[in-house]
C-alpha cells in the first residue's frame, strides 16, 4: 500500500494534486482542502477548483450542476486530469469550476474523491493523508 501525508494548513486537512496545463502539459501543484463534508458519494463531481484552472487544463464544460452552501448557483463541470504521483494516481476527475475557491486553498477535494482512498491522520495529529 502506498501512503502520502501532508501537513495541516491553517489547522485544516489538505492534499496536494498535480494538474497538467494545456497545451504543453506543464505540471502545477494545487493544495486543496480535504473535506469529507463537501458533497455526497453519489454527487456528479469529485472536486471544486477555480474555473480558471479548469480552463487552463484544457477543460470543456460537460454539464452543469446547481450547488448550495458556499458556492450557491449553477456551475460547470469539467473532466480534468488529476495526479497524485506518490500514490500512482492519475485519472480524469469530474471537477466543478467556481469563480473563487475557499480562501487559503486552491480548491476542495470532496467526499466522492476522498472515498477512493483510505484517509485520515494515521496517528499524526498535525497531518492528513491518503492511502491506497
C-alpha positions in Angstrom: 0.0 0.0 0.0 1.2 3.5 -0.8 0.6 6.3 1.6 1.2 10.1 1.4 0.6 12.7 4.1 0.5 16.5 4.1 0.9 18.9 7.0 -2.3 20.6 8.0 -2.8 24.1 6.6 -4.5 26.6 9.0 -5.3 23.6 11.2 -7.3 22.0 8.3 -6.6 18.8 6.3 -5.2 19.3 2.8 -4.0 17.2 -0.1 -1.8 18.2 -3.0 -2.6 17.3 -6.5 -0.9 17.8 -9.9 -2.7 19.4 -12.8 -1.4 19.3 -16.4 -1.8 22.7 -18.1 -2.7 22.6 -21.8 -1.4 22.6 -24.4 2.2 21.6 -23.3 1.2 19.6 -20.2 3.3 21.6 -17.8 2.5 20.3 -14.3 1.4 22.6 -11.5 0.7 21.7 -7.9 -2.5 22.7 -6.2 -3.2 22.4 -2.5 -6.9 21.7 -1.8 -8.9 21.4 1.3 -9.8 17.7 2.0 -13.4 18.0 3.0 -15.4 14.8 3.7 -18.4 17.1 4.3 -18.3 18.5 0.8 -20.7 16.6 -1.4 -22.0 13.1 -1.2 -20.7 9.8 -2.5 -23.1 9.9 -5.5 -22.7 13.6 -6.4 -21.8 14.2 -10.1 -18.4 15.8 -9.1 -15.3 15.0 -7.0 -13.5 18.3 -6.8 -14.1 22.0 -6.7 -11.4 24.1 -8.4 -11.0 27.6 -9.7 -12.7 27.7 -13.1 -9.5 29.3 -14.5 -7.6 26.2 -13.6 -10.2 24.1 -15.3 -9.8 26.1 -18.5 -6.0 26.2 -18.3 -6.1 22.4 -18.1 -8.0 22.4 -21.4 -11.3 21.6 -19.8 -14.5 21.8 -21.8 -17.8 22.1 -19.8 -19.6 18.7 -19.9 -22.7 19.7 -18.0 -23.8 22.0 -15.1 -24.7 21.4 -11.5 -26.7 23.6 -9.1 -24.9 24.0 -5.8 -25.9 25.4 -2.4 -23.8 26.4 0.5 -20.6 28.4 -0.1 -21.0 28.1 -3.9 -24.7 28.8 -4.5 -25.7 28.8 -8.1 -25.2 26.9 -11.4 -21.6 25.9 -12.2 -20.0 24.0 -15.0 -18.5 20.5 -14.5 -15.3 19.6 -16.3 -13.3 16.4 -16.7 -9.8 17.4 -15.6 -6.7 15.1 -15.4 -5.6 15.0 -11.8 -2.5 13.2 -10.5 -1.1 12.3 -7.0 2.3 10.8 -8.1 3.1 9.4 -4.6 0.0 7.2 -4.9 0.5 6.4 -8.6 -2.9 8.0 -9.1 -3.8 9.5 -12.4 -7.3 9.9 -13.7 -9.8 12.3 -15.3 -11.8 13.6 -12.4 -15.1 15.5 -12.6 -14.5 19.0 -11.3 -16.9 21.9 -10.6 -15.4 25.2 -11.7 -16.1 28.1 -9.4 -15.1 31.8 -9.5 -13.2 31.7 -6.3 -12.1 28.7 -4.2 -12.0 28.9 -0.4 -9.6 31.5 0.9 -6.2 29.9 1.5 -6.8 26.9 -0.7 -6.8 26.2 -4.4 -10.0 24.2 -4.2 -11.7 21.3 -2.4 -11.3 17.6 -2.6 -14.9 16.4 -2.0 -16.1 13.2 -0.2 -16.6 11.3 -3.5 -12.9 11.8 -4.4 -11.5 11.1 -0.9 -13.7 8.0 -0.6 -11.5 6.4 -3.4 -8.8 6.0 -0.7 -8.3 5.2 3.0 -7.8 8.6 4.6 -7.0 10.1 8.0 -4.2 11.3 10.2 -2.6 7.9 10.5 -1.5 8.7 14.0 -0.1 12.2 13.3 -2.4 14.9 14.6 -0.7 17.5 12.5 -1.2 15.8 9.2 -3.7 14.3 6.8 -3.1 11.5 4.4 -4.4 9.2 1.7 -3.5 5.6 1.3 -4.3 3.1 -1.5 
